[in-house]
Amino acid sequence: MYVCSCFGVTEAQVKQHADDGACTPRQIASACKAGTDCGSCVRRIQAILGRGACPRQEAADQGRPVLTAVADLDVLDEAA
């Protein structure tokens, strides 16, 4: 099922990016552009992310350093 029709991103792709460490809609956007055009999929992405655990959040909760190569996008602030 498509989550982002603007860029053809599926729910499976969003879940894969989340499994790879993307924990926020901004990080998903950085990984695959979903949510950066019309923004109508951002809430769906948030719902998908809310269903799973975030490996980096778990590390942060344990006081371990959390490093990421995924950049934040200001575009999602406007879309949300």
DRENVEX-737478 format. One record per residue (C-alpha): x, y, z; residue number from 1. Coordinates in steps of 0.001 Angstrom, whole numbers, plus 500000, padded with zeros to 6 digits. Layout:
BEGIN
x_y_z_n
X_Y_Z_NUM
...
REM end
This chain:
BEGIN
x_y_z_n
500000_500000_500000_1
501310_503453_499105_2
501890_505889_501940_3
503245_508710_499774_4
501724_508878_496327_5
503838_511904_495375_6
507026_509821_495471_7
505588_506301_495282_8
506732_505285_498769_9
505067_502216_500234_10
504290_501312_503820_11
506871_498515_503561_12
509531_501037_502541_13
508684_503322_505461_14
508883_500349_507832_15
512255_499350_506346_16
513631_502869_506858_17
512310_502768_510428_18
514032_499423_510968_19
517206_501043_509627_20
516957_503735_512306_21
514679_506511_511012_22
512488_507412_513998_23
510738_510588_512874_24
508868_511747_509781_25
511811_514074_509044_26
514223_511169_509048_27
511901_509147_506816_28
511739_512159_504475_29
515502_512343_504369_30
515696_508658_503508_31
513046_508541_500753_32
511422_512011_500298_33
508050_510833_501630_34
506221_513797_503138_35
508257_516495_501427_36
505888_517428_498605_37
502221_517901_499516_38
502605_516650_503106_39
499362_514679_503163_40
501201_511472_504137_41
502985_512856_507205_42
500274_511735_509637_43
500253_508251_508109_44
504045_508094_508484_45
503699_509185_512118_46
501178_506392_512686_47
503489_503804_511139_48
506417_505006_513236_49
504268_504939_516359_50
503759_501187_515998_51
507394_500174_516294_52
510348_500664_518554_53
513020_503186_517698_54
516502_501701_518174_55
518120_505114_518627_56
515536_506165_521215_57
516249_503009_523189_58
519974_503815_523073_59
519326_507374_524209_60
517161_506151_527082_61
520077_503985_528216_62
522464_506957_528113_63
524435_505697_525113_64
525511_508091_522345_65
523119_508327_519446_66
524635_509135_516064_67
522777_509424_512781_68
523556_510339_509210_69
519937_511292_508559_70
519512_515073_508289_71
516466_517047_509392_72
514294_518684_506756_73
512508_521944_507505_74
509983_521085_504802_75
508020_518827_507140_76
507492_521604_509665_77
505527_523450_507021_78
503596_520324_505958_79
502574_519282_509475_80
REM end
